[in-house]
Amino acid sequence: MEIKIYHNPACGTSRKVLAALREAGYEPQVVEYLKNPPNRASLKDILRRMGKSARDILRKRGTPYEELGLDNPALSDDEIFAAIEKHPILIERPIVTIGDKAALCRPAEVVQELIARAKK
């Protein structure tokens, strides 16, 4: 089963989730998304597996969220994806994918729920 974490090593929650995966016996593929951001097709696939929209993974704090006007409810997913492509810091972290499941693991305990769902 392929496991991937979209990780920011500077983020305590992201580090906790990575440690929890390893403690559970998994060695995930670690994608430092600020250095290697996922492309639009990958993000759409992740969101499909999460059952979420592009707006659901937007990080507000410490990003250009407000200055880009991303709080505008009239923005389409394509406009949000375009902003994310230019500013990958807008992706909330950490996102973990396990097989055909995915979750934004914030708080860190969400990773345990994801592991349990993926085992079913």
DADA-V775553 format. One record per residue. RES is the residue in one letter. PHI is phi in whole degrees, -180 to 180 (* if undefined). NEAR is the number of other ideal C-beta (glycine too) atoms within 12 Angstrom. Layout:
BEGIN
res | phi | near
RES | PHI | NEAR
RES | PHI | NEAR
END
This chain:
BEGIN
res | phi | near
M | * | 19
E | -80 | 18
I | -123 | 35
K | -135 | 35
I | -123 | 41
Y | -89 | 41
H | -121 | 35
N | -124 | 32
P | -62 | 22
A | -83 | 16
C | -101 | 28
G | -61 | 17
T | -63 | 28
S | -63 | 35
R | -65 | 22
K | -63 | 27
V | -67 | 41
L | -61 | 34
A | -64 | 23
A | -64 | 28
L | -62 | 33
R | -66 | 18
E | -64 | 16
A | -82 | 22
G | 95 | 12
Y | -105 | 27
E | -120 | 16
P | -73 | 33
Q | -74 | 20
V | -98 | 27
V | -111 | 31
E | -79 | 23
Y | -65 | 36
L | -74 | 25
K | -89 | 15
N | -132 | 17
P | -67 | 26
P | -68 | 30
N | -78 | 16
R | -60 | 22
A | -63 | 12
S | -65 | 25
L | -63 | 37
K | -62 | 22
D | -65 | 19
I | -61 | 38
L | -64 | 30
R | -61 | 18
R | -67 | 26
M | -82 | 28
G | 72 | 15
K | -125 | 22
S | -104 | 21
A | -58 | 28
R | -62 | 25
D | -69 | 21
I | -109 | 38
L | -76 | 35
R | -93 | 34
K | -97 | 18
R | -73 | 14
G | 72 | 16
T | -134 | 25
P | -83 | 20
Y | -50 | 25
E | -68 | 16
E | -66 | 12
L | -87 | 22
G | 69 | 15
L | -74 | 29
D | -81 | 17
N | -71 | 15
P | -67 | 11
A | -79 | 11
L | -67 | 21
S | -83 | 15
D | -59 | 23
D | -61 | 15
E | -67 | 21
I | -68 | 34
F | -59 | 31
A | -62 | 18
A | -66 | 34
I | -64 | 38
E | -61 | 22
K | -80 | 18
H | -136 | 23
P | -61 | 31
I | -62 | 26
L | -72 | 32
I | -80 | 40
E | -69 | 36
R | -136 | 40
P | -90 | 44
I | -105 | 45
V | -120 | 44
T | -117 | 37
I | -133 | 34
G | 57 | 20
D | -95 | 18
K | -112 | 29
A | -153 | 36
A | -156 | 38
L | -82 | 33
C | -92 | 39
R | -136 | 27
P | -73 | 18
A | -59 | 27
E | -65 | 16
V | -59 | 27
V | -62 | 39
Q | -65 | 22
E | -64 | 22
L | -64 | 37
I | -59 | 29
A | -63 | 15
R | -65 | 21
A | -70 | 26
K | -75 | 16
K | -76 | 11
END
